[in-house]
């Protein structure tokens, strides 16, 4: 099933691994994990990891490489399959492109060998399954990064599409030396300043009709000296875990694009279709979209309120039928 991947990697002496912009730990974990896998199993190959950096590049591994490196090389793109989201678009200079992703988006990269399987809860889980299948040897570094990707994309093993497979793969990685204590400490430690900032956003959430939302305009953003995603993605789940709140939304003004980025989450209602309606995408219960103005933001909020209302009505019908 994965022999095509094996053939591609065997064919090239130079391999550059990409992932999405503004990486989360699954993007970095699957990218760097794959880097260590290939280095361990093909020591004579040149392997590179590229892309923008943030705190998730824990060990400062991203490499600055020239365009020439891409000549006659294979680019592997993980955890993303949509061109405008890929960090470092010089994969276009590579001889061939391989994509390994788990997102429910329409891929738009021409002539790429594409492996997308949305049954995986993280790209890291998918990569382990592939390379375990191909009988690769897993060292401590590869196992650690891949497990970290799995841990974070499942919300510390909360959101799992296939728990049996996830625990088997996690167990396999532990067997191969994956580190967890230092990682969890790193993951759960924040500065006092960060804690205070979270408290600020927590208290700003608005709760209406089973929906929670947060609108972070320019003035709010300017209060804090943090990067955009710390607020946009970092604050959305402050409204998780409230019984009455079925869907929670975080809208943040983005200076760089002069647009508003919406992050959408739910426990068990499929919300990705509304994200797609506004040109966005992602997973069933965790997705997002870019909005042009605050009126459009209100439309999104209303659409989600409507979705819950329709769902409530539908549920009543089912109860009557029984
Ligand atoms: Mn992912």
py3Dmol code that shows the C-alpha trace and the ligand (Angstrom):
import py3Dmol

protein = """\
ATOM      1  CA  UNK A   1       0.000   0.000   0.000  1.00  0.00           C
ATOM      2  CA  UNK A   2       2.841   2.372   0.871  1.00  0.00           C
ATOM      3  CA  UNK A   3       5.387   0.972  -1.572  1.00  0.00           C
ATOM      4  CA  UNK A   4       5.042   4.109  -3.685  1.00  0.00           C
ATOM      5  CA  UNK A   5       6.336   6.138  -0.740  1.00  0.00           C
ATOM      6  CA  UNK A   6       9.194   3.697  -0.248  1.00  0.00           C
ATOM      7  CA  UNK A   7      10.159   3.880  -3.919  1.00  0.00           C
ATOM      8  CA  UNK A   8      10.135   7.672  -3.939  1.00  0.00           C
ATOM      9  CA  UNK A   9      12.332   7.990  -0.875  1.00  0.00           C
ATOM     10  CA  UNK A  10      14.742   5.339  -2.142  1.00  0.00           C
ATOM     11  CA  UNK A  11      14.999   7.105  -5.495  1.00  0.00           C
ATOM     12  CA  UNK A  12      16.290  10.438  -4.152  1.00  0.00           C
ATOM     13  CA  UNK A  13      19.564  11.355  -2.444  1.00  0.00           C
ATOM     14  CA  UNK A  14      18.231  14.764  -1.425  1.00  0.00           C
ATOM     15  CA  UNK A  15      14.961  15.127   0.469  1.00  0.00           C
ATOM     16  CA  UNK A  16      13.427  18.336   1.799  1.00  0.00           C
ATOM     17  CA  UNK A  17      10.558  18.093   4.272  1.00  0.00           C
ATOM     18  CA  UNK A  18       7.905  20.825   4.468  1.00  0.00           C
ATOM     19  CA  UNK A  19       4.737  21.364   6.519  1.00  0.00           C
ATOM     20  CA  UNK A  20       2.160  24.111   7.016  1.00  0.00           C
ATOM     21  CA  UNK A  21       2.807  27.719   7.995  1.00  0.00           C
ATOM     22  CA  UNK A  22       2.401  28.741  11.647  1.00  0.00           C
ATOM     23  CA  UNK A  23       3.192  25.176  12.637  1.00  0.00           C
ATOM     24  CA  UNK A  24       1.549  23.407  15.533  1.00  0.00           C
ATOM     25  CA  UNK A  25       3.257  20.500  17.278  1.00  0.00           C
ATOM     26  CA  UNK A  26       1.815  17.941  14.847  1.00  0.00           C
ATOM     27  CA  UNK A  27       3.275  19.844  11.898  1.00  0.00           C
ATOM     28  CA  UNK A  28       6.704  20.044  13.537  1.00  0.00           C
ATOM     29  CA  UNK A  29       6.436  16.593  15.096  1.00  0.00           C
ATOM     30  CA  UNK A  30       5.616  14.847  11.841  1.00  0.00           C
ATOM     31  CA  UNK A  31       8.148  16.912   9.890  1.00  0.00           C
ATOM     32  CA  UNK A  32      11.061  16.447  12.295  1.00  0.00           C
ATOM     33  CA  UNK A  33      10.015  12.894  13.157  1.00  0.00           C
ATOM     34  CA  UNK A  34      10.143  11.996   9.477  1.00  0.00           C
ATOM     35  CA  UNK A  35      13.519  13.746   9.202  1.00  0.00           C
ATOM     36  CA  UNK A  36      14.978  11.521  11.934  1.00  0.00           C
ATOM     37  CA  UNK A  37      13.338   8.433  10.427  1.00  0.00           C
ATOM     38  CA  UNK A  38      14.947   9.003   7.045  1.00  0.00           C
ATOM     39  CA  UNK A  39      18.309   9.954   8.591  1.00  0.00           C
ATOM     40  CA  UNK A  40      18.294   6.793  10.729  1.00  0.00           C
ATOM     41  CA  UNK A  41      17.342   4.459   7.899  1.00  0.00           C
ATOM     42  CA  UNK A  42      19.221   6.133   5.046  1.00  0.00           C
ATOM     43  CA  UNK A  43      22.276   7.709   6.710  1.00  0.00           C
ATOM     44  CA  UNK A  44      23.834   8.753   3.403  1.00  0.00           C
ATOM     45  CA  UNK A  45      20.894  10.772   2.177  1.00  0.00           C
ATOM     46  CA  UNK A  46      20.850  14.551   2.548  1.00  0.00           C
ATOM     47  CA  UNK A  47      17.698  15.473   4.444  1.00  0.00           C
ATOM     48  CA  UNK A  48      16.462  18.984   5.271  1.00  0.00           C
ATOM     49  CA  UNK A  49      13.591  20.518   7.229  1.00  0.00           C
ATOM     50  CA  UNK A  50      12.339  23.964   6.184  1.00  0.00           C
ATOM     51  CA  UNK A  51       9.719  26.529   7.158  1.00  0.00           C
ATOM     52  CA  UNK A  52       8.813  29.383   9.481  1.00  0.00           C
ATOM     53  CA  UNK A  53       9.746  29.027  13.112  1.00  0.00           C
ATOM     54  CA  UNK A  54       7.866  29.435  16.374  1.00  0.00           C
ATOM     55  CA  UNK A  55       8.053  27.880  19.843  1.00  0.00           C
ATOM     56  CA  UNK A  56       7.024  24.450  18.527  1.00  0.00           C
ATOM     57  CA  UNK A  57      10.367  24.196  16.726  1.00  0.00           C
ATOM     58  CA  UNK A  58      11.636  23.372  20.221  1.00  0.00           C
ATOM     59  CA  UNK A  59      15.152  22.412  19.235  1.00  0.00           C
ATOM     60  CA  UNK A  60      15.614  25.134  16.630  1.00  0.00           C
ATOM     61  CA  UNK A  61      16.022  22.650  13.793  1.00  0.00           C
ATOM     62  CA  UNK A  62      14.661  24.483  10.733  1.00  0.00           C
ATOM     63  CA  UNK A  63      17.357  24.920   8.086  1.00  0.00           C
ATOM     64  CA  UNK A  64      18.201  27.814   5.827  1.00  0.00           C
ATOM     65  CA  UNK A  65      18.902  26.278   2.424  1.00  0.00           C
ATOM     66  CA  UNK A  66      19.489  27.695  -1.055  1.00  0.00           C
ATOM     67  CA  UNK A  67      17.277  27.164  -4.096  1.00  0.00           C
ATOM     68  CA  UNK A  68      19.911  24.878  -5.600  1.00  0.00           C
ATOM     69  CA  UNK A  69      19.252  22.213  -2.989  1.00  0.00           C
ATOM     70  CA  UNK A  70      15.829  21.625  -4.513  1.00  0.00           C
ATOM     71  CA  UNK A  71      17.304  20.620  -7.877  1.00  0.00           C
ATOM     72  CA  UNK A  72      16.808  16.895  -8.453  1.00  0.00           C
ATOM     73  CA  UNK A  73      15.381  16.595  -4.977  1.00  0.00           C
ATOM     74  CA  UNK A  74      12.233  15.125  -3.496  1.00  0.00           C
ATOM     75  CA  UNK A  75      10.039  17.466  -1.452  1.00  0.00           C
ATOM     76  CA  UNK A  76       7.821  15.794   1.121  1.00  0.00           C
ATOM     77  CA  UNK A  77       4.958  17.886   2.502  1.00  0.00           C
ATOM     78  CA  UNK A  78       3.335  16.733   5.748  1.00  0.00           C
ATOM     79  CA  UNK A  79       0.206  17.798   7.678  1.00  0.00           C
ATOM     80  CA  UNK A  80      -1.063  20.007   4.806  1.00  0.00           C
ATOM     81  CA  UNK A  81      -2.117  19.575   1.173  1.00  0.00           C
ATOM     82  CA  UNK A  82      -3.288  23.071   0.226  1.00  0.00           C
ATOM     83  CA  UNK A  83      -0.659  25.137  -1.598  1.00  0.00           C
ATOM     84  CA  UNK A  84      -1.187  28.528   0.047  1.00  0.00           C
ATOM     85  CA  UNK A  85      -0.802  27.009   3.523  1.00  0.00           C
ATOM     86  CA  UNK A  86       2.560  25.357   2.833  1.00  0.00           C
ATOM     87  CA  UNK A  87       5.596  26.949   4.420  1.00  0.00           C
ATOM     88  CA  UNK A  88       8.396  27.476   1.847  1.00  0.00           C
ATOM     89  CA  UNK A  89       6.844  27.146  -1.595  1.00  0.00           C
ATOM     90  CA  UNK A  90      10.122  26.095  -3.189  1.00  0.00           C
ATOM     91  CA  UNK A  91       8.765  22.553  -3.252  1.00  0.00           C
ATOM     92  CA  UNK A  92       7.848  23.745  -6.744  1.00  0.00           C
ATOM     93  CA  UNK A  93      11.557  23.569  -7.623  1.00  0.00           C
ATOM     94  CA  UNK A  94      11.824  19.945  -6.522  1.00  0.00           C
ATOM     95  CA  UNK A  95      11.797  17.128  -9.052  1.00  0.00           C
ATOM     96  CA  UNK A  96       8.914  15.322  -7.358  1.00  0.00           C
ATOM     97  CA  UNK A  97       6.531  16.068  -4.510  1.00  0.00           C
ATOM     98  CA  UNK A  98       5.049  13.644  -2.001  1.00  0.00           C
ATOM     99  CA  UNK A  99       2.211  14.698   0.293  1.00  0.00           C
ATOM    100  CA  UNK A 100       1.208  12.941   3.520  1.00  0.00           C
ATOM    101  CA  UNK A 101      -1.758  14.564   5.257  1.00  0.00           C
ATOM    102  CA  UNK A 102      -4.798  13.834   7.413  1.00  0.00           C
ATOM    103  CA  UNK A 103      -6.896  16.964   6.803  1.00  0.00           C
ATOM    104  CA  UNK A 104     -10.289  17.006   5.160  1.00  0.00           C
ATOM    105  CA  UNK A 105      -9.348  19.556   2.479  1.00  0.00           C
ATOM    106  CA  UNK A 106      -9.205  19.461  -1.309  1.00  0.00           C
ATOM    107  CA  UNK A 107      -5.509  19.151  -2.307  1.00  0.00           C
ATOM    108  CA  UNK A 108      -4.429  21.547  -5.076  1.00  0.00           C
ATOM    109  CA  UNK A 109      -0.823  20.647  -5.813  1.00  0.00           C
ATOM    110  CA  UNK A 110      -0.413  19.356  -9.320  1.00  0.00           C
ATOM    111  CA  UNK A 111       1.667  16.284 -10.116  1.00  0.00           C
ATOM    112  CA  UNK A 112       2.180  15.397  -6.480  1.00  0.00           C
ATOM    113  CA  UNK A 113       1.997  11.867  -5.173  1.00  0.00           C
ATOM    114  CA  UNK A 114      -0.691  12.381  -2.570  1.00  0.00           C
ATOM    115  CA  UNK A 115      -1.513  10.280   0.472  1.00  0.00           C
ATOM    116  CA  UNK A 116      -4.419  11.722   2.431  1.00  0.00           C
ATOM    117  CA  UNK A 117      -6.213   9.655   5.043  1.00  0.00           C
ATOM    118  CA  UNK A 118      -8.633  11.506   7.304  1.00  0.00           C
ATOM    119  CA  UNK A 119      -9.083   8.469   9.544  1.00  0.00           C
ATOM    120  CA  UNK A 120      -5.873   9.518  11.307  1.00  0.00           C
ATOM    121  CA  UNK A 121      -6.154  11.977  14.188  1.00  0.00           C
ATOM    122  CA  UNK A 122      -2.705  13.394  13.484  1.00  0.00           C
ATOM    123  CA  UNK A 123      -0.242  13.443  10.613  1.00  0.00           C
ATOM    124  CA  UNK A 124       2.278  11.948  13.024  1.00  0.00           C
ATOM    125  CA  UNK A 125       0.066   8.901  13.631  1.00  0.00           C
ATOM    126  CA  UNK A 126      -0.237   8.394   9.864  1.00  0.00           C
ATOM    127  CA  UNK A 127       3.512   8.677   9.372  1.00  0.00           C
ATOM    128  CA  UNK A 128       4.237   6.126  12.093  1.00  0.00           C
ATOM    129  CA  UNK A 129       1.770   3.707  10.537  1.00  0.00           C
ATOM    130  CA  UNK A 130       3.327   4.140   7.093  1.00  0.00           C
ATOM    131  CA  UNK A 131       6.945   3.722   8.135  1.00  0.00           C
ATOM    132  CA  UNK A 132       6.247   0.960  10.643  1.00  0.00           C
ATOM    133  CA  UNK A 133       4.645  -0.802   7.709  1.00  0.00           C
ATOM    134  CA  UNK A 134       7.751  -0.160   5.606  1.00  0.00           C
ATOM    135  CA  UNK A 135       9.844  -1.740   8.408  1.00  0.00           C
ATOM    136  CA  UNK A 136      11.784   1.423   9.204  1.00  0.00           C
ATOM    137  CA  UNK A 137      13.837   1.517  12.393  1.00  0.00           C
ATOM    138  CA  UNK A 138      12.565   4.127  14.876  1.00  0.00           C
ATOM    139  CA  UNK A 139      15.159   5.873  17.053  1.00  0.00           C
ATOM    140  CA  UNK A 140      14.507   7.959  20.173  1.00  0.00           C
ATOM    141  CA  UNK A 141      14.382  11.302  18.366  1.00  0.00           C
ATOM    142  CA  UNK A 142      11.975  10.137  15.666  1.00  0.00           C
ATOM    143  CA  UNK A 143       9.763   8.375  18.220  1.00  0.00           C
ATOM    144  CA  UNK A 144       9.695  11.397  20.511  1.00  0.00           C
ATOM    145  CA  UNK A 145       8.747  13.950  17.860  1.00  0.00           C
ATOM    146  CA  UNK A 146       6.104  11.693  16.383  1.00  0.00           C
ATOM    147  CA  UNK A 147       4.537  10.966  19.762  1.00  0.00           C
ATOM    148  CA  UNK A 148       4.510  14.707  20.553  1.00  0.00           C
ATOM    149  CA  UNK A 149       2.588  15.310  17.332  1.00  0.00           C
ATOM    150  CA  UNK A 150       0.059  12.652  18.310  1.00  0.00           C
ATOM    151  CA  UNK A 151      -0.284  13.989  21.860  1.00  0.00           C
ATOM    152  CA  UNK A 152      -1.045  17.531  20.769  1.00  0.00           C
ATOM    153  CA  UNK A 153      -3.300  16.876  17.762  1.00  0.00           C
ATOM    154  CA  UNK A 154      -5.482  14.611  19.910  1.00  0.00           C
ATOM    155  CA  UNK A 155      -5.588  17.195  22.711  1.00  0.00           C
ATOM    156  CA  UNK A 156      -3.606  14.875  25.011  1.00  0.00           C
ATOM    157  CA  UNK A 157      -5.558  11.777  23.822  1.00  0.00           C
ATOM    158  CA  UNK A 158      -9.025  13.327  24.076  1.00  0.00           C
ATOM    159  CA  UNK A 159     -10.045  13.615  20.414  1.00  0.00           C
ATOM    160  CA  UNK A 160      -9.373  10.225  18.850  1.00  0.00           C
ATOM    161  CA  UNK A 161     -10.865   8.837  15.674  1.00  0.00           C
ATOM    162  CA  UNK A 162      -9.422   5.379  16.310  1.00  0.00           C
ATOM    163  CA  UNK A 163      -8.372   5.013  19.940  1.00  0.00           C
ATOM    164  CA  UNK A 164      -7.192   1.412  19.545  1.00  0.00           C
ATOM    165  CA  UNK A 165      -4.822   2.299  16.737  1.00  0.00           C
ATOM    166  CA  UNK A 166      -3.644   5.465  18.490  1.00  0.00           C
ATOM    167  CA  UNK A 167      -2.753   3.659  21.712  1.00  0.00           C
ATOM    168  CA  UNK A 168      -1.033   0.867  19.793  1.00  0.00           C
ATOM    169  CA  UNK A 169       1.047   3.386  17.877  1.00  0.00           C
ATOM    170  CA  UNK A 170       1.788   5.410  21.018  1.00  0.00           C
ATOM    171  CA  UNK A 171       2.851   2.196  22.736  1.00  0.00           C
ATOM    172  CA  UNK A 172       5.117   1.341  19.808  1.00  0.00           C
ATOM    173  CA  UNK A 173       6.733   4.786  20.029  1.00  0.00           C
ATOM    174  CA  UNK A 174       7.212   4.449  23.796  1.00  0.00           C
ATOM    175  CA  UNK A 175       8.869   1.109  23.208  1.00  0.00           C
ATOM    176  CA  UNK A 176      11.253   2.896  20.868  1.00  0.00           C
ATOM    177  CA  UNK A 177      12.310   5.486  23.414  1.00  0.00           C
ATOM    178  CA  UNK A 178       9.810   8.339  23.012  1.00  0.00           C
ATOM    179  CA  UNK A 179      10.268  10.979  25.696  1.00  0.00           C
ATOM    180  CA  UNK A 180       7.206  12.325  27.538  1.00  0.00           C
ATOM    181  CA  UNK A 181       8.076  13.819  30.951  1.00  0.00           C
ATOM    182  CA  UNK A 182      10.090  16.822  29.739  1.00  0.00           C
ATOM    183  CA  UNK A 183       7.688  17.315  26.887  1.00  0.00           C
ATOM    184  CA  UNK A 184       4.599  17.459  29.099  1.00  0.00           C
ATOM    185  CA  UNK A 185       6.384  19.838  31.464  1.00  0.00           C
ATOM    186  CA  UNK A 186       7.239  22.078  28.524  1.00  0.00           C
ATOM    187  CA  UNK A 187       3.697  21.854  27.200  1.00  0.00           C
ATOM    188  CA  UNK A 188       1.978  22.727  30.485  1.00  0.00           C
ATOM    189  CA  UNK A 189       4.259  25.493  31.687  1.00  0.00           C
ATOM    190  CA  UNK A 190       3.522  29.110  30.866  1.00  0.00           C
ATOM    191  CA  UNK A 191       4.827  32.427  32.134  1.00  0.00           C
ATOM    192  CA  UNK A 192       2.880  34.495  34.626  1.00  0.00           C
ATOM    193  CA  UNK A 193       2.354  37.051  31.885  1.00  0.00           C
ATOM    194  CA  UNK A 194       0.801  34.376  29.664  1.00  0.00           C
ATOM    195  CA  UNK A 195      -1.495  33.210  32.449  1.00  0.00           C
ATOM    196  CA  UNK A 196      -2.685  36.792  33.012  1.00  0.00           C
ATOM    197  CA  UNK A 197      -3.299  37.208  29.301  1.00  0.00           C
ATOM    198  CA  UNK A 198      -5.385  34.027  29.183  1.00  0.00           C
ATOM    199  CA  UNK A 199      -7.457  35.296  32.089  1.00  0.00           C
ATOM    200  CA  UNK A 200      -8.138  38.498  30.137  1.00  0.00           C
ATOM    201  CA  UNK A 201      -9.457  36.619  27.090  1.00  0.00           C
ATOM    202  CA  UNK A 202     -11.336  34.147  29.259  1.00  0.00           C
ATOM    203  CA  UNK A 203     -13.362  36.960  30.798  1.00  0.00           C
ATOM    204  CA  UNK A 204     -14.037  38.606  27.416  1.00  0.00           C
ATOM    205  CA  UNK A 205     -15.919  35.667  25.911  1.00  0.00           C
ATOM    206  CA  UNK A 206     -19.565  36.336  24.979  1.00  0.00           C
ATOM    207  CA  UNK A 207     -22.102  33.523  25.520  1.00  0.00           C
ATOM    208  CA  UNK A 208     -25.310  33.503  23.432  1.00  0.00           C
ATOM    209  CA  UNK A 209     -27.679  30.775  22.213  1.00  0.00           C
ATOM    210  CA  UNK A 210     -25.316  27.889  23.000  1.00  0.00           C
ATOM    211  CA  UNK A 211     -22.485  29.638  21.134  1.00  0.00           C
ATOM    212  CA  UNK A 212     -19.463  31.352  22.687  1.00  0.00           C
ATOM    213  CA  UNK A 213     -17.482  33.888  20.737  1.00  0.00           C
ATOM    214  CA  UNK A 214     -14.595  36.246  21.174  1.00  0.00           C
ATOM    215  CA  UNK A 215     -13.923  39.238  18.938  1.00  0.00           C
ATOM    216  CA  UNK A 216     -10.364  40.469  19.150  1.00  0.00           C
ATOM    217  CA  UNK A 217     -10.092  43.754  17.281  1.00  0.00           C
ATOM    218  CA  UNK A 218      -6.975  45.787  16.613  1.00  0.00           C
ATOM    219  CA  UNK A 219      -7.083  47.545  20.011  1.00  0.00           C
ATOM    220  CA  UNK A 220      -7.202  44.226  21.856  1.00  0.00           C
ATOM    221  CA  UNK A 221      -4.330  42.797  19.823  1.00  0.00           C
ATOM    222  CA  UNK A 222      -2.169  45.839  20.488  1.00  0.00           C
ATOM    223  CA  UNK A 223      -2.489  45.309  24.240  1.00  0.00           C
ATOM    224  CA  UNK A 224      -0.336  42.194  24.055  1.00  0.00           C
ATOM    225  CA  UNK A 225       3.148  41.702  22.728  1.00  0.00           C
ATOM    226  CA  UNK A 226       2.608  38.188  21.377  1.00  0.00           C
ATOM    227  CA  UNK A 227       2.428  36.638  17.946  1.00  0.00           C
ATOM    228  CA  UNK A 228      -0.898  36.370  16.199  1.00  0.00           C
ATOM    229  CA  UNK A 229      -1.479  32.642  16.683  1.00  0.00           C
ATOM    230  CA  UNK A 230      -0.940  32.857  20.420  1.00  0.00           C
ATOM    231  CA  UNK A 231      -4.233  34.734  20.528  1.00  0.00           C
ATOM    232  CA  UNK A 232      -6.048  33.299  17.522  1.00  0.00           C
ATOM    233  CA  UNK A 233      -5.433  29.599  18.089  1.00  0.00           C
ATOM    234  CA  UNK A 234      -4.175  29.819  21.643  1.00  0.00           C
ATOM    235  CA  UNK A 235      -7.319  31.332  23.142  1.00  0.00           C
ATOM    236  CA  UNK A 236     -10.108  29.524  21.300  1.00  0.00           C
ATOM    237  CA  UNK A 237     -10.371  26.614  23.712  1.00  0.00           C
ATOM    238  CA  UNK A 238     -10.834  28.868  26.724  1.00  0.00           C
ATOM    239  CA  UNK A 239     -14.537  28.441  25.957  1.00  0.00           C
ATOM    240  CA  UNK A 240     -14.347  24.651  25.730  1.00  0.00           C
ATOM    241  CA  UNK A 241     -15.825  22.449  28.423  1.00  0.00           C
ATOM    242  CA  UNK A 242     -18.983  24.450  29.160  1.00  0.00           C
ATOM    243  CA  UNK A 243     -22.086  22.266  29.084  1.00  0.00           C
ATOM    244  CA  UNK A 244     -24.407  24.851  27.492  1.00  0.00           C
ATOM    245  CA  UNK A 245     -21.841  25.993  24.929  1.00  0.00           C
ATOM    246  CA  UNK A 246     -21.934  23.656  21.911  1.00  0.00           C
ATOM    247  CA  UNK A 247     -19.769  25.716  19.556  1.00  0.00           C
ATOM    248  CA  UNK A 248     -17.038  28.196  20.422  1.00  0.00           C
ATOM    249  CA  UNK A 249     -15.473  30.725  18.071  1.00  0.00           C
ATOM    250  CA  UNK A 250     -12.490  33.034  18.266  1.00  0.00           C
ATOM    251  CA  UNK A 251     -12.169  35.913  15.765  1.00  0.00           C
ATOM    252  CA  UNK A 252      -8.899  37.786  15.677  1.00  0.00           C
ATOM    253  CA  UNK A 253      -7.836  40.737  13.584  1.00  0.00           C
ATOM    254  CA  UNK A 254      -4.674  40.000  11.617  1.00  0.00           C
ATOM    255  CA  UNK A 255      -2.545  43.049  10.844  1.00  0.00           C
ATOM    256  CA  UNK A 256      -0.446  41.268   8.242  1.00  0.00           C
ATOM    257  CA  UNK A 257      -3.420  40.503   5.992  1.00  0.00           C
ATOM    258  CA  UNK A 258      -5.861  43.183   7.260  1.00  0.00           C
ATOM    259  CA  UNK A 259      -8.383  40.348   7.665  1.00  0.00           C
ATOM    260  CA  UNK A 260     -10.025  38.539  10.531  1.00  0.00           C
ATOM    261  CA  UNK A 261      -9.096  34.941  11.234  1.00  0.00           C
ATOM    262  CA  UNK A 262     -11.818  32.773  12.721  1.00  0.00           C
ATOM    263  CA  UNK A 263     -11.059  29.629  14.732  1.00  0.00           C
ATOM    264  CA  UNK A 264     -14.075  27.348  15.224  1.00  0.00           C
ATOM    265  CA  UNK A 265     -14.471  24.431  17.648  1.00  0.00           C
ATOM    266  CA  UNK A 266     -17.175  22.055  18.868  1.00  0.00           C
ATOM    267  CA  UNK A 267     -17.472  18.906  20.958  1.00  0.00           C
ATOM    268  CA  UNK A 268     -19.645  16.772  18.689  1.00  0.00           C
ATOM    269  CA  UNK A 269     -21.355  18.941  16.068  1.00  0.00           C
ATOM    270  CA  UNK A 270     -19.806  18.853  12.598  1.00  0.00           C
ATOM    271  CA  UNK A 271     -18.933  22.505  11.952  1.00  0.00           C
ATOM    272  CA  UNK A 272     -16.518  22.339   9.021  1.00  0.00           C
ATOM    273  CA  UNK A 273     -19.205  22.929   6.356  1.00  0.00           C
ATOM    274  CA  UNK A 274     -19.818  26.469   7.560  1.00  0.00           C
ATOM    275  CA  UNK A 275     -16.058  27.082   7.633  1.00  0.00           C
ATOM    276  CA  UNK A 276     -15.944  25.929   4.006  1.00  0.00           C
ATOM    277  CA  UNK A 277     -18.863  28.190   3.089  1.00  0.00           C
ATOM    278  CA  UNK A 278     -16.591  31.118   4.055  1.00  0.00           C
ATOM    279  CA  UNK A 279     -13.611  29.754   2.136  1.00  0.00           C
ATOM    280  CA  UNK A 280     -12.004  28.018   5.100  1.00  0.00           C
ATOM    281  CA  UNK A 281     -11.667  24.390   6.141  1.00  0.00           C
ATOM    282  CA  UNK A 282     -10.051  21.960   8.545  1.00  0.00           C
ATOM    283  CA  UNK A 283     -11.445  19.109  10.604  1.00  0.00           C
ATOM    284  CA  UNK A 284     -15.062  18.238  11.433  1.00  0.00           C
ATOM    285  CA  UNK A 285     -14.876  19.643  14.984  1.00  0.00           C
ATOM    286  CA  UNK A 286     -11.912  22.021  14.642  1.00  0.00           C
ATOM    287  CA  UNK A 287     -11.671  24.347  11.688  1.00  0.00           C
ATOM    288  CA  UNK A 288     -11.358  27.963  10.651  1.00  0.00           C
ATOM    289  CA  UNK A 289     -11.809  30.615   7.981  1.00  0.00           C
ATOM    290  CA  UNK A 290     -10.504  34.033   6.966  1.00  0.00           C
ATOM    291  CA  UNK A 291     -13.136  36.787   7.080  1.00  0.00           C
ATOM    292  CA  UNK A 292     -13.021  40.182   5.363  1.00  0.00           C
ATOM    293  CA  UNK A 293     -14.789  42.302   7.973  1.00  0.00           C
ATOM    294  CA  UNK A 294     -16.761  42.211  11.227  1.00  0.00           C
ATOM    295  CA  UNK A 295     -20.093  41.960   9.388  1.00  0.00           C
ATOM    296  CA  UNK A 296     -18.942  38.699   7.906  1.00  0.00           C
ATOM    297  CA  UNK A 297     -17.923  37.602  11.400  1.00  0.00           C
ATOM    298  CA  UNK A 298     -21.493  38.237  12.593  1.00  0.00           C
ATOM    299  CA  UNK A 299     -22.781  36.143   9.693  1.00  0.00           C
ATOM    300  CA  UNK A 300     -20.600  33.245  10.783  1.00  0.00           C
ATOM    301  CA  UNK A 301     -21.826  33.543  14.371  1.00  0.00           C
ATOM    302  CA  UNK A 302     -25.436  33.577  13.165  1.00  0.00           C
ATOM    303  CA  UNK A 303     -24.854  30.589  10.905  1.00  0.00           C
ATOM    304  CA  UNK A 304     -23.553  28.587  13.843  1.00  0.00           C
ATOM    305  CA  UNK A 305     -26.462  29.652  16.043  1.00  0.00           C
ATOM    306  CA  UNK A 306     -28.794  28.510  13.276  1.00  0.00           C
ATOM    307  CA  UNK A 307     -26.955  25.198  12.966  1.00  0.00           C
ATOM    308  CA  UNK A 308     -27.519  24.485  16.650  1.00  0.00           C
ATOM    309  CA  UNK A 309     -31.167  25.502  16.423  1.00  0.00           C
ATOM    310  CA  UNK A 310     -31.778  23.228  13.428  1.00  0.00           C
ATOM    311  CA  UNK A 311     -29.997  20.429  15.201  1.00  0.00           C
ATOM    312  CA  UNK A 312     -32.140  20.875  18.322  1.00  0.00           C
ATOM    313  CA  UNK A 313     -35.295  20.767  16.183  1.00  0.00           C
ATOM    314  CA  UNK A 314     -34.052  17.665  14.371  1.00  0.00           C
ATOM    315  CA  UNK A 315     -33.322  15.922  17.640  1.00  0.00           C
ATOM    316  CA  UNK A 316     -36.864  16.589  18.879  1.00  0.00           C
ATOM    317  CA  UNK A 317     -38.236  14.952  15.769  1.00  0.00           C
ATOM    318  CA  UNK A 318     -36.164  11.842  16.338  1.00  0.00           C
ATOM    319  CA  UNK A 319     -37.386  11.614  19.914  1.00  0.00           C
ATOM    320  CA  UNK A 320     -41.018  11.782  18.731  1.00  0.00           C
ATOM    321  CA  UNK A 321     -40.449   9.057  16.145  1.00  0.00           C
ATOM    322  CA  UNK A 322     -39.291   6.688  18.855  1.00  0.00           C
TER     323      UNK A 322
END
"""
ligand_1 = """\
1
MN
Mn -2.226 17.713 12.129
"""
view = py3Dmol.view(width=600, height=400)
view.addModel(protein, "pdb")
view.setStyle({"model": 0}, {"cartoon": {"style": "trace"}})
view.addModel(ligand_1, "xyz")
view.setStyle({"model": 1}, {"stick": {}})
view.zoomTo()
view.show()
